[in-house]
Amino acid sequence: ADQRRDLRYEAGTERRLALVAGNAAYPKWPLRNPVNDARGMQQVLRELGFETEILLDAGRRDLERGIDAFVSRIQ
């Protein structure tokens, strides 16, 4: 039997939240794909029924604020 869990959203189930971060703009070593990867992950998670928040190229303070806000939401 296939034991993989079906992640699709079903009416009446728990609320699913996700925080996705993609940082590419590092001063010394910028990266090419994290922002696109984060957007792709956000899209897939939404299709699976998640409410998503996304942080793109967030500095340390913005990242900390975003995480704090997300944690407050899930508590």
C-alpha positions in Angstrom: 0.0 0.0 0.0 1.1 3.5 -0.8 1.8 5.3 2.5 2.7 8.7 1.2 0.7 11.4 2.8 -1.6 13.4 0.6 -0.9 17.1 1.3 -3.8 18.6 -0.6 -6.1 20.8 1.4 -9.3 19.2 2.4 -12.2 21.4 3.7 -12.6 21.2 7.4 -9.0 20.3 8.1 -6.5 22.4 10.1 -5.2 25.7 8.8 -1.9 25.3 7.0 0.6 28.2 7.2 4.0 28.5 5.6 6.8 31.1 5.7 9.1 31.0 2.7 12.3 33.0 2.5 14.5 33.5 -0.4 17.7 35.6 -0.1 20.0 36.1 -3.1 21.4 39.6 -2.6 24.3 38.8 -0.4 26.9 41.6 -0.7 30.0 39.4 -1.2 28.5 36.4 -2.9 25.1 37.1 -4.6 23.2 34.0 -5.5 21.1 33.4 -8.7 18.1 31.3 -7.8 16.9 31.7 -4.2 14.2 34.3 -5.1 12.9 32.2 -8.0 13.0 29.1 -5.8 11.1 30.8 -3.0 8.4 32.0 -5.5 8.1 28.5 -6.9 7.9 27.0 -3.4 5.2 29.5 -2.5 3.2 28.6 -5.6 3.4 24.9 -4.8 2.4 25.4 -1.2 -0.6 27.5 -2.2 -1.7 24.8 -4.6 -1.5 22.4 -1.6 -3.8 24.6 0.5 -1.3 26.6 2.5 -1.6 30.2 3.3 1.9 31.6 2.6 4.0 34.5 3.5 7.1 35.3 1.5 10.3 37.2 2.4 12.5 38.1 -0.5 16.0 39.5 -0.1 15.2 40.4 3.5 17.9 41.9 5.6 18.6 40.6 9.1 16.1 42.9 10.8 13.3 42.3 8.2 13.9 38.5 8.4 13.7 38.6 12.2 10.5 40.7 12.1 9.0 38.4 9.5 9.8 35.3 11.5 8.4 36.9 14.7 5.2 37.9 12.9 4.8 34.4 11.5 5.4 32.8 14.9 2.8 35.1 16.4 0.4 34.0 13.8 0.8 30.3 14.5 0.6 30.5 18.3 
